[in-house]
Amino acid sequence: INPVIRIAVSTHGMLFLCNRPQSCILDKGKVDIPMECYLRYGETLTAGANRLLSNAFPKASDLKPTFTISYHFENEQTNRLVYLFIVDMEDDSILCDPRFKGGKLWTFQQIEHNLGTHFFSECFELEYEHLKQVIGIREKYKVNSEFYKLDITDEESINSLVTSLKKEYSNIDVLVNNAGIALDNLYTNKSKSE
């Protein structure tokens, strides 16, 4: 059984797909996710995914592949243990690269129109529903967050942050307070002000 890493690319709620090279032993010329390689002997999944990603996008050091699922794939040509990763890209301009000739962004509706017609690779057909769910959840809960450092024991620091937040935002929708001081660990020893 051959361990294989595959990396799907998601941007703006769509999947980037391109034609498999004619030199592939499996699904020559069919539309598929853009990155696939064998895991090297002794190589970790993370190292293999990072190697594949850096070979595909040598100038993009900020891309972080996320492992999503593994599955067994076997047919007359191959026997594979597939490790599927996904990488989210905000800037899709790096996809305009000659090595992804014919590649384009696909909506879920466009993909579903072509499923089951032998247009996509066998692996992609198996992975599609999972990828759709992962991307859908990520898009649904994508939020803008800001983090601020504050010394809660310093009144000037507190007032300064409040003033800057009032200037920057007209309204705060959600505040997650993850700060605190514990002088001891027994709740019953605390006064109301503590």
FENBEL-V535603 format. One record per backbone hydrogen bond with DSSP energy under -0.5 kcal/mol. NH is the residue of the N-H (numbers start at 1). CO is the residue of the C=O. If there is no record, write none. Layout:
BEGIN
((NH & CO) (NH & CO))
END
This chain:
BEGIN
((2 & 79) (3 & 1) (4 & 81) (5 & 37) (6 & 83) (7 & 35) (8 & 85) (9 & 16) (10 & 8) (10 & 87) (11 & 14) (14 & 11) (15 & 106) (16 & 9) (17 & 15) (17 & 104) (18 & 32) (19 & 101) (20 & 30) (24 & 21) (29 & 20) (30 & 27) (31 & 119) (32 & 18) (34 & 16) (35 & 7) (37 & 5) (39 & 3) (43 & 40) (48 & 44) (49 & 45) (50 & 46) (51 & 47) (52 & 48) (53 & 49) (54 & 50) (55 & 51) (56 & 52) (57 & 53) (60 & 57) (61 & 59) (63 & 60) (65 & 63) (66 & 86) (68 & 84) (69 & 84) (71 & 82) (73 & 80) (75 & 78) (80 & 73) (81 & 2) (82 & 71) (82 & 80) (83 & 4) (84 & 69) (84 & 82) (85 & 6) (85 & 83) (86 & 66) (87 & 8) (89 & 10) (92 & 90) (94 & 91) (95 & 92) (96 & 93) (97 & 95) (100 & 97) (101 & 98) (103 & 100) (104 & 17) (106 & 15) (111 & 107) (112 & 108) (113 & 109) (114 & 110) (114 & 111) (115 & 111) (117 & 114) (119 & 114) (121 & 31) (125 & 121) (126 & 122) (127 & 123) (128 & 124) (131 & 127) (132 & 128) (133 & 129) (134 & 130) (135 & 131) (136 & 132) (137 & 133) (138 & 134) (139 & 135) (140 & 136) (141 & 137) (142 & 139) (145 & 143) (152 & 150) (154 & 151) (155 & 153) (158 & 154) (159 & 155) (160 & 156) (161 & 157) (162 & 158) (163 & 159) (164 & 160) (165 & 161) (166 & 162) (167 & 163) (168 & 164) (169 & 165) (173 & 171) (177 & 175) (178 & 176) (183 & 181) (187 & 185) (189 & 186) (190 & 187))
END
